[in-house]
Amino acid sequence: MIHVTLCLALALSPATVTEIPKNFLLMERDARRPLSPEQANEMGYKISGKLTRPLELNPCRHRRAVDGGRLAARTITLWTSGPSSSSEQLVVYKSPRAAHAALTRLRAEVTRCARKGNPSVPKLSIRWRTSKAKAGDEALGMGYQTWQDGSVNVTITGIVARRGSALMIYTTDEGAYNPGGLTKKARKMATKVCTLPGVC
């Protein structure tokens, strides 16, 4: 009787994601496509599935992930000879509550480390900011500028959105600070993650 009850409970319990399907991220097919030698001199992708990788928006410069409850993750970064760079990251947590906690922590860290500099480059200052965004169940536009000798060196724009138990992050260093320009990608992934078991 106990065995039957246990089997029934397992059958009725919702499935959860333990691995993100190949080519699931928006950038992934391009990232996995072989580059010619000429293209490889002009651009390159890196794909990581490490659960310990910190979030791509990382105001306090953590070297490892500090958010708990991760089940699966994939991060794709792109560089070009422009020079420019962008990234896409998807992290699936054990529950919507864990994903919400990760976003809440990230929001707090922007305030706590808004002007946290880089000890290796003391003359370079980093200034983080946030803005409103609409995607998934909740979202936040964030990014930073690096300043040196009164001038802006780099502007990083990002958006982080939560849908169910998943967080998705998009970043770019092209153009001025404009999280709205990344909203379309975040909304598309916010819909797509609901095809994964147990996320929504």
C-alpha positions in Angstrom: 0.0 0.0 0.0 2.8 2.4 0.9 4.6 1.6 -2.4 1.4 2.3 -4.4 0.9 5.6 -2.6 4.5 6.7 -3.1 4.3 5.8 -6.9 1.0 7.8 -7.2 2.5 10.8 -5.4 5.5 10.8 -7.7 3.3 10.5 -10.8 1.2 13.4 -9.7 4.1 15.6 -8.6 5.1 18.2 -11.3 8.2 17.6 -13.3 11.1 19.9 -12.9 13.9 21.1 -15.1 17.3 19.5 -14.5 18.8 20.5 -17.9 18.1 23.2 -20.4 17.5 21.8 -23.9 20.2 22.4 -26.5 19.6 25.5 -28.7 17.0 26.7 -26.2 18.4 30.2 -25.7 17.8 32.9 -28.4 21.5 33.3 -29.2 22.3 29.6 -29.0 22.0 28.3 -32.6 24.3 31.1 -33.8 26.7 30.5 -30.9 27.0 26.8 -31.8 27.5 27.4 -35.5 31.1 26.9 -36.7 32.9 30.1 -37.6 35.2 30.5 -40.6 38.8 31.6 -39.8 37.9 35.1 -41.1 34.8 35.2 -38.9 36.7 33.9 -35.8 39.0 36.9 -36.1 36.1 39.3 -35.9 33.8 37.7 -33.4 33.4 34.8 -31.0 30.9 33.1 -28.6 31.3 31.3 -25.3 28.7 28.9 -23.9 28.8 27.9 -20.2 26.5 25.6 -18.3 28.1 26.1 -14.9 25.7 26.5 -12.0 28.3 28.4 -10.1 28.7 31.2 -12.6 27.5 34.5 -11.2 24.6 36.4 -12.8 25.6 38.4 -15.8 24.4 41.5 -14.0 26.7 41.5 -11.0 27.0 44.9 -9.1 29.0 43.5 -6.2 31.4 41.6 -8.4 30.8 38.1 -7.0 33.2 35.5 -8.3 30.7 32.7 -7.9 26.9 32.5 -7.7 25.5 33.7 -4.4 21.8 32.9 -5.2 20.5 29.5 -3.9 18.2 26.9 -5.4 19.6 26.7 -8.9 18.6 23.6 -10.9 20.0 24.5 -14.4 21.8 27.4 -16.0 23.2 28.5 -19.4 25.1 31.6 -20.3 26.2 32.7 -23.7 28.5 35.7 -24.3 29.4 37.3 -27.6 32.3 39.6 -28.5 33.0 41.4 -31.7 35.9 43.3 -33.1 33.7 46.5 -33.1 34.5 46.3 -30.2 31.2 45.2 -28.7 29.8 42.5 -26.4 26.5 41.1 -25.4 25.2 38.2 -23.3 22.2 36.0 -22.6 21.7 34.0 -19.5 18.9 31.7 -18.3 18.8 30.3 -14.8 16.1 27.9 -13.6 15.5 27.6 -9.9 13.7 25.0 -7.8 10.7 27.3 -7.2 9.3 30.7 -8.2 10.1 31.8 -4.6 13.8 31.0 -5.1 13.8 32.9 -8.5 12.0 35.9 -6.9 14.6 35.9 -4.0 17.4 36.0 -6.5 15.9 39.0 -8.3 15.2 40.7 -5.0 18.8 40.2 -3.9 20.1 41.6 -7.2 17.9 44.7 -6.8 19.3 45.3 -3.3 22.9 44.8 -4.5 22.5 47.6 -7.1 21.9 50.0 -4.2 24.6 48.5 -1.9 27.3 48.4 -4.6 26.1 51.2 -6.8 29.6 52.8 -6.9 31.7 49.8 -6.1 35.0 50.2 -8.0 37.6 47.9 -9.3 40.6 47.6 -6.9 42.9 46.7 -9.8 42.0 50.0 -11.6 41.5 52.6 -8.8 41.1 55.5 -11.2 38.1 53.8 -12.8 34.8 54.4 -11.1 31.7 52.2 -11.8 28.2 53.6 -11.4 25.2 51.3 -11.4 21.6 52.3 -12.0 18.1 50.7 -12.4 15.0 51.5 -14.3 11.5 50.1 -14.7 10.9 47.3 -17.2 8.0 45.1 -18.1 8.6 41.4 -19.0 7.4 38.1 -17.5 6.1 38.2 -14.0 8.5 40.9 -12.9 11.5 42.7 -14.5 14.1 45.3 -13.8 16.3 47.3 -16.2 19.9 47.7 -14.9 23.3 48.5 -16.0 26.3 50.7 -15.3 28.8 53.1 -16.7 32.6 53.2 -16.1 34.1 56.6 -15.7 37.7 57.7 -15.8 39.0 61.3 -15.6 35.5 62.6 -15.8 34.6 60.8 -19.1 32.5 57.7 -19.7 34.4 54.7 -21.0 31.8 52.0 -21.3 28.0 51.8 -20.9 26.5 48.4 -20.1 22.7 48.0 -20.5 20.9 45.0 -19.1 17.5 43.6 -18.2 16.6 40.8 -15.8 13.2 39.3 -15.9 11.5 36.5 -13.9 8.9 34.1 -15.2 7.8 31.5 -12.8 11.0 29.8 -11.5 13.3 31.1 -14.2 15.4 34.2 -14.5 16.6 35.5 -17.8 19.2 38.2 -18.3 20.2 40.1 -21.5 23.1 42.6 -21.7 24.8 44.7 -24.3 27.5 47.5 -24.4 26.2 49.0 -27.6 24.7 52.4 -27.6 23.4 54.5 -24.6 21.7 53.0 -21.6 18.4 51.7 -22.9 16.9 48.6 -21.2 13.8 49.0 -23.3 15.8 47.9 -26.3 16.3 44.5 -24.6 12.7 44.1 -23.5 11.6 42.2 -26.7 14.2 39.5 -26.1 13.2 39.2 -22.4 9.6 38.9 -23.3 10.2 36.3 -25.9 12.2 34.1 -23.5 9.6 34.7 -20.7 7.1 33.0 -23.0 9.5 30.3 -24.1 10.5 29.1 -20.6 6.9 28.1 -19.9 7.4 25.2 -22.3 9.9 23.8 -19.8 8.4 21.4 -17.2 7.6 23.0 -13.9 8.8 26.5 -14.7 5.4 28.3 -15.0 
